[in-house]
């Protein structure tokens, strides 16, 4: 997310469409993911061949919630982040 926030300050990702590539580095690809309540960003980690999903929700004033998920290439699945998690 640090890389996303740094690039967002320079590029302004607001207004990009769902599924659109936001940026790509040697190690990851980052996509806009639409959601009815959260700001979402999808990640493809090239070296791991894994997909991740970040969600941000602003509730009552001063309440902010971050969510992290393991997902698939469609960014629709919300799975556990750690595979050994019980």
N, C-alpha and C positions, 0 to 999 in steps of 0.2 A: 504494500500500500504506500510505502514511502516513495517508491519510484512513480507510482500513479499520481500522488499529490504533487510531487515536484514537477512532473510534466504538465499536469492540469493547470498549474500557475502560469505556464508559458503558452499553452495551446488552447485552453478553454474547451473542454470536452462537452460542455452543455450544448444541447441541440443535436447531438449525434444520434443516429437511429439504432434501435436494438439490433444486435448482431454485427454492427459496424466495428471494424478494427480501429482501436484508439491509437495504439502504438505497438511496435515490435522491437525487441532487443535480441541479442544473441541467445538469451536464455528463456525468454517468455514472449507470449502474445497476449494483449489485453483487449477486451471487447466490452462494449456497452450491452447491458442486459436489461430488458424492460421488466418492471414489476409494478403492481398496483399501489404499493405502499412504501417501498424502499428504493433508494438509489442503489443500483447493483452494478457490479463490475465482474466480468468473467476473466479468468486467467488460464492460459495453457502453458504449462511448464515443460519446455522442450526436453530437457535432460532427463526428466522423470516420466515423460509421456503421460502426465496426469492433468486433470482439470480441477480448478478451484473457483469458488464463488464467494464474493464479499458483498454484504448488504449493510446499508446504513439507514437507520430510522430515527427521526427526531420526533419525540413524543411531546409531553407537556414542556413548558419552558424550562430549560436546563436538563432535560432528560434526553440522552442520546444512547442509542443501542447499535452495537456492531455485531455482525454475524459472519461466521466463516463456515463454509461447507465444502465437502468434496462433491464433485458433480461429474457429469458426462459432457460430451461434445456439444450437446444441445443447451447446456446450462439450465435445464429445467429440473433436474434431479437435485434434491437436497439431502445428501448423505452425511454420515459421520466424517469428521475431519481425520480422525485417527482410526486405522483399521483394527487396532487391538483394543479399542475403547469398549468397555462393557457398561 
